[in-house]
């Protein structure tokens, strides 16, 4: 690593914001259901509109982030998220909170999140040598799942004691602490050079997709990841409606249902590098990629009461363990195959595309849930996920990073 302390502060920034996010897990759907009394479609629309508008607004940010020092961008995005999230409890206590306010904050948070992810990913590639990327991504992944395990139960307890907006305030403060951690990083930064006289062209906005589509492995990973995340995320608001509404789970049980399984993600992240060392990167990624597509179908058997709670915990635990193994490998492969001077653009394009697909599928699944039932829509998502592993890259092209050279020199597939 170029700077061990620099990576430590970057990791700390990620950790504190991850804990804040998961303490506030489901806060917006919970506020929509319990405070604003929104129906299933409105809850899905809240999630979908925030993602879609944020993705559209963030679309031109990839080239912008690419040509700027990454630490100031990360700090600015953290501060934007802090101000947006902090406005929710303020509006609530003043009696001014509305559905529209939640939509606006979702857009601000989502847009800033895309830009932060692009900047932090590019900066991670700058800080960490290629051979250490898998270990670094494993640390981020493990931290994420520990936060996922601890955050929702704690958030559920806070909701029960103090109401849902308290968890939103905790999330807001986490972004402020993240900004302070990034501010502590010392040393160099990274920014792709740009001629000041050259203006941003429309073609620049498509640069991320060109790099992704030219590389066979990146292309297949891209298609697999956006479909898997889209189909899984489409069920999140529906699970909130099903468990909190139809099945009347208390908030602490809802948090428990997603907190305990996250321990599997921590275990998976810890095992990921060891499994790769023993069995090889492609074999482990393929096996975990197939398994993560099978387990979500188990949510079709969720029922009220303790049996339903146990079903969610078991299904989500198996799914998240596989994701904990898969995600560090996938994130490492993506960074290693992306040119250094285009990392921010590729990561931004990836996030924008993923969020647009998630938003589209959330709206579609919200309509399906309205026409049928939340459980039927969740079941359909599980069935469709079974086909997604067919998009995973094959072994033939896996070992040769086609995008390791600058984008203009990369061979066409």
C-alpha positions as CSV (number, residue, x, y, z in Angstrom):
1,X,0.0,0.0,0.0
2,X,1.2,3.5,-0.7
3,X,0.0,4.7,2.7
4,X,-1.1,2.3,5.4
5,X,-2.6,5.2,7.5
6,X,-4.3,6.6,4.4
7,X,-6.1,3.2,3.8
8,X,-6.9,3.1,7.5
9,X,-8.7,6.4,7.4
10,X,-10.5,5.5,4.2
11,X,-11.6,2.3,5.8
12,X,-12.7,4.2,8.9
13,X,-14.8,6.6,6.8
14,X,-16.4,3.6,5.1
15,X,-17.1,1.9,8.4
16,X,-18.7,4.8,10.2
17,X,-21.0,5.6,7.3
18,X,-21.9,1.9,6.8
19,X,-22.9,1.6,10.5
20,X,-25.0,4.8,10.2
21,X,-26.7,3.5,7.0
22,X,-27.6,0.2,8.6
23,X,-28.8,1.7,11.8
24,X,-31.2,3.6,9.6
25,X,-32.0,0.5,7.5
26,X,-35.6,0.6,6.3
27,X,-36.1,4.0,8.0
28,X,-37.7,5.6,5.0
29,X,-40.1,2.7,4.2
30,X,-40.9,2.6,7.9
31,X,-41.6,6.3,8.1
32,X,-43.7,6.0,4.9
33,X,-45.7,3.1,6.2
34,X,-46.1,4.1,9.9
35,X,-46.0,7.9,9.9
36,X,-47.3,8.9,6.4
37,X,-49.5,5.8,6.0
38,X,-48.3,5.2,2.4
39,X,-49.6,2.1,0.4
40,X,-47.3,-0.6,-1.1
41,X,-46.9,1.1,-4.5
42,X,-46.0,4.5,-2.9
43,X,-43.3,2.8,-0.7
44,X,-41.9,1.1,-3.9
45,X,-42.1,4.4,-5.7
46,X,-40.2,6.2,-2.9
47,X,-37.3,3.8,-3.3
48,X,-37.5,3.7,-7.1
49,X,-37.9,7.5,-7.7
50,X,-35.0,8.3,-5.4
51,X,-32.7,5.8,-7.2
52,X,-33.8,6.8,-10.7
53,X,-33.6,10.6,-10.3
54,X,-30.3,10.3,-8.4
55,X,-28.9,8.1,-11.2
56,X,-29.9,10.6,-13.9
57,X,-28.5,13.6,-11.9
58,X,-25.3,11.7,-11.2
59,X,-24.8,10.5,-14.8
60,X,-22.5,13.4,-15.8
61,X,-20.6,13.2,-12.5
62,X,-18.4,10.3,-13.6
63,X,-16.2,12.4,-16.0
64,X,-16.4,15.3,-13.5
65,X,-15.1,13.2,-10.6
66,X,-12.5,11.6,-12.9
67,X,-10.6,14.9,-13.4
68,X,-10.7,16.1,-9.8
69,X,-8.8,15.2,-6.7
70,X,-10.8,12.4,-5.0
71,X,-10.6,13.4,-1.3
72,X,-12.3,16.8,-1.7
73,X,-15.1,15.1,-3.7
74,X,-15.6,12.5,-1.0
75,X,-15.8,15.2,1.7
76,X,-18.3,17.3,-0.3
77,X,-20.5,14.3,-0.9
78,X,-20.5,13.3,2.7
79,X,-21.5,16.8,3.7
80,X,-24.3,16.8,1.2
81,X,-25.7,13.6,2.6
82,X,-25.3,14.9,6.1
83,X,-27.4,18.0,5.4
84,X,-30.0,16.0,3.5
85,X,-30.5,13.4,6.1
86,X,-30.5,15.9,9.0
87,X,-33.4,17.7,7.4
88,X,-35.7,14.8,7.9
89,X,-35.9,14.8,11.7
90,X,-35.9,18.6,11.7
91,X,-39.0,18.5,9.4
92,X,-40.6,15.7,11.5
93,X,-40.3,17.6,14.8
94,X,-41.7,20.8,13.1
95,X,-44.6,18.8,11.8
96,X,-43.6,19.5,8.2
97,X,-42.4,16.1,7.1
98,X,-44.1,14.9,3.8
99,X,-43.7,12.2,1.2
100,X,-42.2,14.7,-1.2
101,X,-39.6,15.6,1.4
102,X,-38.5,12.0,1.7
103,X,-38.3,11.8,-2.1
104,X,-36.0,14.9,-2.3
105,X,-33.7,13.5,0.4
106,X,-33.6,10.1,-1.4
107,X,-32.4,11.9,-4.5
108,X,-29.8,14.0,-2.7
109,X,-28.5,11.0,-0.8
110,X,-28.4,8.7,-3.8
111,X,-26.7,11.3,-6.1
112,X,-24.0,12.0,-3.5
113,X,-23.6,8.3,-2.8
114,X,-22.9,7.5,-6.5
115,X,-20.2,10.3,-6.7
116,X,-18.7,9.2,-3.4
117,X,-18.5,5.6,-4.5
118,X,-16.8,6.6,-7.8
119,X,-14.3,8.8,-6.0
120,X,-13.5,6.3,-3.2
121,X,-13.1,3.4,-5.6
122,X,-10.7,5.3,-7.7
123,X,-8.8,6.4,-4.6
124,X,-8.7,2.9,-3.3
125,X,-7.0,1.7,-6.5
126,X,-4.5,4.5,-6.1
127,X,-3.8,3.7,-2.4
128,X,-3.6,-0.1,-2.7
129,X,-1.3,-2.2,-4.8
130,X,-3.0,-4.6,-7.3
131,X,-2.0,-7.7,-5.4
132,X,-3.5,-6.4,-2.2
133,X,-6.8,-5.3,-3.6
134,X,-8.6,-8.6,-2.8
135,X,-7.6,-8.3,0.9
136,X,-8.6,-4.6,1.0
137,X,-12.0,-5.3,-0.6
138,X,-12.4,-8.2,1.8
139,X,-12.0,-5.8,4.7
140,X,-14.6,-3.4,3.3
141,X,-17.0,-6.3,2.6
142,X,-16.5,-7.7,6.1
143,X,-17.0,-4.3,7.7
144,X,-20.2,-3.8,5.7
145,X,-21.7,-7.1,6.9
146,X,-20.8,-6.5,10.5
147,X,-22.5,-3.2,10.2
148,X,-25.4,-4.9,8.6
149,X,-25.6,-7.4,11.5
150,X,-25.3,-4.8,14.3
151,X,-27.1,-1.9,12.7
152,X,-30.7,-3.1,12.0
153,X,-31.3,-4.6,15.5
154,X,-29.9,-1.4,17.1
155,X,-31.9,0.7,14.8
156,X,-35.0,-1.3,15.5
157,X,-34.5,-0.8,19.2
158,X,-34.0,2.9,18.7
159,X,-37.2,3.1,16.6
160,X,-39.1,1.3,19.4
161,X,-37.8,3.7,22.0
162,X,-37.5,7.0,20.3
163,X,-39.2,6.7,16.8
164,X,-38.0,6.2,13.3
165,X,-36.5,9.6,12.7
166,X,-33.9,9.2,15.4
167,X,-32.2,6.5,13.2
168,X,-32.2,9.0,10.3
169,X,-30.3,11.5,12.5
170,X,-27.8,8.8,13.4
171,X,-27.2,8.2,9.7
172,X,-26.7,11.9,9.1
173,X,-24.1,12.1,11.8
174,X,-22.3,9.1,10.4
175,X,-21.7,11.0,7.1
176,X,-20.2,13.9,9.1
177,X,-17.8,11.6,10.9
178,X,-16.9,10.0,7.5
179,X,-16.0,13.4,6.1
180,X,-13.8,14.1,9.1
181,X,-12.0,10.7,8.6
182,X,-11.4,11.5,4.9
183,X,-10.1,14.9,6.0
184,X,-7.4,13.1,8.1
185,X,-5.9,11.3,5.1
186,X,-2.5,12.7,4.3
187,X,-0.3,12.2,1.2
188,X,-1.0,12.3,-2.5
189,X,-4.3,12.2,-4.4
190,X,-5.2,11.1,-7.9
191,X,-6.9,13.0,-10.8
192,X,-6.9,12.2,-14.5
193,X,-5.3,15.1,-16.4
194,X,-7.5,17.2,-18.6
195,X,-6.9,20.1,-20.9
196,X,-8.6,23.2,-19.3
197,X,-9.6,24.3,-22.8
198,X,-11.5,21.1,-23.5
199,X,-15.1,21.1,-22.7
200,X,-17.1,18.0,-21.5
201,X,-18.5,16.3,-24.6
202,X,-21.6,14.1,-24.8
203,X,-19.2,11.3,-25.9
204,X,-17.4,11.6,-22.6
205,X,-20.6,10.5,-20.8
206,X,-20.5,7.2,-22.6
207,X,-16.9,6.5,-21.9
208,X,-17.6,4.3,-18.9
209,X,-19.9,2.0,-20.9
210,X,-17.4,1.8,-23.8
211,X,-14.7,0.5,-21.4
212,X,-17.1,-2.0,-19.8
213,X,-18.5,-3.3,-23.1
214,X,-15.0,-3.7,-24.7
215,X,-13.9,-6.2,-22.0
216,X,-15.7,-9.5,-22.1
217,X,-15.3,-10.2,-18.4
218,X,-16.4,-6.7,-17.3
219,X,-19.3,-6.8,-19.7
220,X,-20.6,-10.1,-18.2
221,X,-20.0,-9.0,-14.6
222,X,-21.8,-5.8,-15.3
223,X,-24.9,-7.5,-16.7
224,X,-24.9,-10.1,-14.0
225,X,-24.4,-7.6,-11.1
226,X,-27.1,-5.0,-12.2
227,X,-29.7,-7.7,-12.8
228,X,-29.0,-9.5,-9.5
229,X,-29.0,-6.3,-7.5
230,X,-32.1,-5.1,-9.3
231,X,-34.1,-8.2,-8.7
232,X,-33.0,-8.4,-5.0
233,X,-33.6,-4.7,-4.4
234,X,-37.0,-4.8,-6.0
235,X,-38.2,-7.0,-3.1
236,X,-36.8,-4.8,-0.3
237,X,-39.8,-2.4,-0.1
238,X,-42.2,-5.2,-0.6
239,X,-40.7,-7.2,2.3
240,X,-41.1,-4.1,4.4
241,X,-44.8,-3.9,3.4
242,X,-45.2,-7.7,3.9
243,X,-43.5,-8.0,7.3
244,X,-44.4,-4.6,8.8
245,X,-47.8,-4.3,7.3
246,X,-49.5,-7.6,6.4
247,X,-47.7,-9.7,9.0
248,X,-47.4,-7.0,11.7
249,X,-43.8,-7.7,12.7
250,X,-42.6,-5.3,15.3
251,X,-39.7,-3.0,14.3
252,X,-37.2,-4.9,16.4
253,X,-38.1,-8.2,14.7
254,X,-37.8,-6.6,11.3
255,X,-34.4,-5.4,12.2
256,X,-33.4,-8.8,13.6
257,X,-34.6,-10.5,10.4
258,X,-31.9,-8.7,8.4
259,X,-29.3,-8.2,11.2
260,X,-28.5,-11.8,12.2
261,X,-28.1,-13.0,8.6
262,X,-25.5,-10.4,7.9
263,X,-23.1,-12.3,10.2
264,X,-22.9,-14.8,7.3
265,X,-21.7,-12.0,5.1
266,X,-18.8,-11.3,7.5
267,X,-17.9,-15.0,7.5
268,X,-18.1,-15.1,3.7
269,X,-15.9,-12.0,3.4
270,X,-13.3,-13.5,5.7
271,X,-13.3,-16.8,3.7
272,X,-13.2,-15.2,0.3
273,X,-9.4,-14.7,-0.1
274,X,-8.7,-18.1,1.5
275,X,-11.1,-19.9,-0.9
276,X,-9.6,-18.0,-3.9
277,X,-6.1,-19.1,-2.8
278,X,-7.1,-22.7,-2.5
279,X,-9.6,-23.1,-5.4
280,X,-8.9,-20.2,-7.8
281,X,-10.7,-16.9,-8.4
282,X,-13.0,-18.0,-11.2
283,X,-14.2,-21.2,-9.6
284,X,-15.0,-19.5,-6.3
285,X,-16.8,-16.6,-7.9
286,X,-18.8,-18.9,-10.2
287,X,-19.9,-21.2,-7.3
288,X,-20.9,-18.4,-5.0
289,X,-22.6,-16.6,-7.9
290,X,-24.7,-19.6,-8.6
291,X,-25.6,-20.2,-5.0
292,X,-26.6,-16.5,-4.4
293,X,-29.2,-16.9,-7.2
294,X,-30.9,-19.9,-5.6
295,X,-31.5,-19.0,-2.0
296,X,-33.8,-15.9,-2.5
297,X,-36.6,-18.2,-3.8
298,X,-36.9,-19.4,-0.2
299,X,-38.7,-16.1,0.6
300,X,-41.7,-17.5,-1.2
301,X,-42.3,-19.5,2.0
302,X,-42.4,-16.6,4.5
303,X,-45.4,-16.7,6.8
304,X,-46.5,-14.6,9.8
305,X,-45.1,-15.2,13.3
306,X,-41.9,-16.9,14.5
307,X,-41.8,-19.4,11.6
308,X,-41.8,-16.6,9.1
309,X,-39.1,-14.7,11.0
310,X,-36.9,-17.8,11.1
311,X,-37.5,-18.4,7.3
312,X,-36.3,-14.8,6.5
313,X,-33.2,-15.2,8.8
314,X,-32.2,-18.6,7.2
315,X,-32.8,-17.5,3.6
316,X,-31.1,-14.2,4.0
317,X,-28.3,-15.8,5.9
318,X,-27.5,-18.2,3.1
319,X,-27.8,-15.5,0.5
320,X,-25.6,-13.0,2.3
321,X,-22.9,-15.6,3.0
322,X,-22.6,-16.2,-0.7
323,X,-22.6,-12.5,-1.4
324,X,-19.8,-12.0,1.2
325,X,-17.7,-14.5,-0.7
326,X,-18.6,-13.2,-4.2
327,X,-18.5,-9.4,-3.7
328,X,-14.7,-8.9,-2.8
329,X,-13.8,-11.1,-5.8
330,X,-16.1,-9.2,-8.2
331,X,-15.0,-5.8,-6.9
332,X,-11.3,-6.7,-7.2
333,X,-11.7,-8.1,-10.7
334,X,-13.6,-4.9,-11.7
335,X,-10.9,-2.6,-10.4
336,X,-8.0,-4.6,-11.8
337,X,-9.5,-4.6,-15.3
338,X,-10.2,-0.9,-15.3
339,X,-7.6,1.6,-16.4
340,X,-6.4,3.8,-13.5
341,X,-7.3,7.1,-15.3
342,X,-10.9,5.9,-16.0
343,X,-11.7,4.1,-12.7
344,X,-14.0,6.9,-11.4
345,X,-15.9,7.0,-14.7
346,X,-16.4,3.2,-14.9
347,X,-17.5,3.0,-11.2
348,X,-19.9,5.9,-11.7
349,X,-21.3,4.4,-14.8
350,X,-21.7,1.1,-13.0
351,X,-23.5,2.7,-10.1
352,X,-25.8,4.8,-12.3
353,X,-26.8,1.8,-14.4
354,X,-27.4,-0.4,-11.4
355,X,-29.6,2.2,-9.7
356,X,-31.6,2.8,-12.9
357,X,-32.3,-0.9,-13.2
358,X,-33.1,-1.1,-9.5
359,X,-35.5,1.8,-9.8
360,X,-37.2,0.3,-12.9
361,X,-37.6,-3.1,-11.3
362,X,-38.9,-1.5,-8.1
363,X,-41.7,0.3,-10.0
364,X,-42.5,-2.9,-11.9
365,X,-42.6,-5.0,-8.8
366,X,-44.6,-2.4,-6.9
367,X,-47.2,-2.7,-9.7
368,X,-47.1,-6.5,-9.6
369,X,-47.5,-6.4,-5.8
370,X,-50.5,-4.2,-6.2
371,X,-52.1,-6.4,-8.9
372,X,-51.3,-9.7,-7.0
373,X,-49.7,-9.5,-3.6
374,X,-46.2,-8.6,-2.1
375,X,-45.5,-12.3,-1.6
376,X,-46.3,-13.2,-5.2
377,X,-44.1,-10.5,-6.5
378,X,-41.2,-11.6,-4.2
379,X,-41.6,-15.1,-5.4
380,X,-41.4,-14.0,-9.1
381,X,-38.1,-12.2,-8.3
382,X,-36.7,-15.4,-6.8
383,X,-37.6,-17.4,-9.9
384,X,-36.0,-14.9,-12.3
385,X,-32.8,-14.8,-10.2
386,X,-32.2,-18.5,-11.1
387,X,-31.2,-17.5,-14.6
388,X,-28.7,-14.7,-13.8
389,X,-25.6,-17.0,-13.3
390,X,-25.7,-17.7,-17.0
391,X,-24.3,-14.2,-17.4
392,X,-21.2,-14.8,-15.3
393,X,-17.9,-14.8,-17.2
394,X,-16.5,-18.1,-18.4
395,X,-12.9,-19.2,-17.6
396,X,-11.7,-18.6,-21.2
397,X,-11.3,-14.8,-20.8
398,X,-11.2,-14.5,-17.1
399,X,-7.4,-14.4,-16.5
400,X,-6.6,-11.7,-19.1
401,X,-7.5,-8.2,-18.1
402,X,-8.4,-6.6,-21.5
403,X,-8.9,-3.2,-19.9
404,X,-5.6,-3.0,-18.1
405,X,-4.4,-0.7,-20.9
406,X,-5.8,2.8,-21.5
407,X,-9.3,2.8,-22.9
408,X,-8.4,4.1,-26.3
409,X,-5.9,1.1,-26.7
410,X,-8.2,-1.6,-25.5
411,X,-9.1,-4.1,-28.2
412,X,-12.7,-4.5,-29.3
413,X,-14.4,-7.7,-28.2
